[in-house]
């Protein structure tokens, strides 16, 4: 059976979606908004644009970087609520990863509350907060523009891709960072060089010198007399 939604012209589909989302908006204002959305539909819109200067991009990095900058900004009540949701969802994600059935059952309600809170932050878009909109084959797409709604969206998207636990504290400097790889434990700040400093301590250098000296001595003993 043919898909009935795809048979509806895109402009008619968009008009009906706008009528549902903005019931109090006048016909002229709604028509103007529809025209703006249709003109912007050719562009690839994203709430979290990638860094164009980088040659290599990592999944989830743009969302995580925005989220980290949001939590480093001035503290607000909304920010604290989103941080609480982030912690709950990270605990749920870790429980699923470890296969801890008891923890999953215990954390289930907390994860549901976290999702509810994040969805409420996004739902404010259609009422009083500004948003950008575009349209694609799936229909009308609303792009958040406020800091709170973008942070909520970033948490939900990272949770969907199971990458919330990539937000970690650096073992050396203690700053939060996004791990591009599962085994990464240090931030990638080229100026701080946390991984190098963490291992290149005076104790590490002494231990490394002793090991090299021992290995070289054993090598000479093994190969003594072989050369002529």
Long-range contacts (C-beta under 8 A, 24 or more apart in sequence): 6-137, 10-135, 11-38, 13-139, 14-38, 14-135, 14-139, 14-140, 17-139, 17-140, 18-140, 21-126, 21-140, 21-142, 22-126, 33-133, 36-133, 37-133, 37-134, 37-135, 37-140, 38-135, 40-132, 40-133, 40-134, 41-134, 41-135, 41-136, 43-134, 45-132, 45-134, 45-141, 45-143, 46-143, 47-143, 47-144, 47-150, 47-153, 47-154, 48-150, 48-154, 58-180, 59-161, 59-163, 60-157, 60-158, 60-161, 60-163, 60-166, 60-178, 61-178, 61-180, 63-153, 63-154, 63-157, 63-158, 64-154, 64-158, 64-163, 64-166, 64-167, 64-178, 65-178, 66-150, 66-151, 66-154, 67-151, 67-154, 67-155, 67-158, 67-167, 68-167, 68-176, 68-177, 68-178, 70-147, 70-150, 70-151, 70-154, 71-151, 71-176, 73-147, 78-121, 78-148, 79-148, 79-151, 81-117, 82-117, 82-118, 82-121, 82-148, 82-151, 82-152, 82-155, 84-114, 84-117, 85-113, 85-114, 85-115, 85-117, 85-118, 85-155, 86-114, 86-155, 86-164, 86-167, 88-113, 88-114, 89-114, 89-115, 89-155, 89-159, 89-164, 90-164, 90-165, 90-167, 93-159, 93-162, 93-164, 93-165, 94-165, 97-162, 97-165, 115-156, 118-152, 118-155, 118-156, 119-152, 119-156, 121-148, 121-149, 121-151, 121-152, 122-149, 122-152, 122-153, 122-156, 124-148, 124-149, 125-149, 170-194, 171-198, 172-197, 172-198
